[in-house]
Amino acid sequence: MSVGLVTVTALLGAAVGALVGRAAPALARRFPAAARDPADADGSAHCHADAGARVGSGRNAHAAPIRRACGGGGPCGAGRVPPDVRAAVGTASAGVVGALVFGGLTVTLGPDPALPAFLLVAAGGLVLAAVDLTCRRLPDPLVAATAVAGGAGLVVAALVAGTPGRLGAALVGAVLSLAGYVTLALLPGSRLGFGDVKLAAVLGLPLGWSGWSPLCLGLLLPHLLQGIVVLTLLATRRVRRDTPLPFGPAILVGAWLSVLLA
């Protein structure tokens, strides 16, 4: 493994993450929701651009009422930390996450022709995670852009490596992910939104390309991770049992870990 390649991609990931951290409030305003959630009667609706998202609208319908600085000067549950300090900390944290994501993929894949495709999907995932955590939605345009970038990257990788058959495996992964998440979303009492379903289908492309083991892990790990998060938040009394939480970040982290561990 080339240390130089890992260093370059980690620095690239840090730059992408930092940009995402700075742009998250603007992205939140760029994709406003059509309605507000009546449950946000305590004023937290002012903090979220997706308080009224529902299944089938292309938005993530279920996410935590976590107050964040969304820009625009609205009542965002202002704390004792100055906004510029919060912004700087958020940007630095996003940069660290980006470096870990890109660096981890590079260590795992090495100089594989598919590495650029995986990094493109990772970049889109960083944006989607930031928007989902900030505004409780997974906008269709961002999900579609991630799908196009990742799919195009895999086509190029297949042509360069002379392995067009792996494109079929990638499509199978996307179809199986879509079918699995649609089934879960339609179950009674499900808290999955169709934004989650579409994101899972997009991530099924690189997971299917990687093989059956990463694909299976990618379908299982998000639910395990989300369960850990929910139990932790319940134990610390940060949420109630009926508090909806965003699932997009868990899908993304689960897919990333699946590539690294499988």
Buried (B, 14 or more C-beta within 10 A) or exposed (E): EEEEBBEBBBBBBBBBBBBBBBBBBEBBEBBEBEEBBEBBEEEBBBBBBBBBBBBEBBBBBBBBBBBBBBBEEBEBBEEEEEEEEBBEEBBBEBBBBBBBBBBBBBBBBEEBBBBBBBBBBBBBBBBBBBBBBBBBBBBBEBBBBBBEBBBEBBBBBBEEEEBEEBBEBBBBBBBBBBBBBBEBBEEEEBBBBBBBBBBBBBBBBBBBBBBBEBBBBBBEBBBEBBEEBBEEBEEEEEBEEEBBBBBBBBBBBBBBBBBBEB
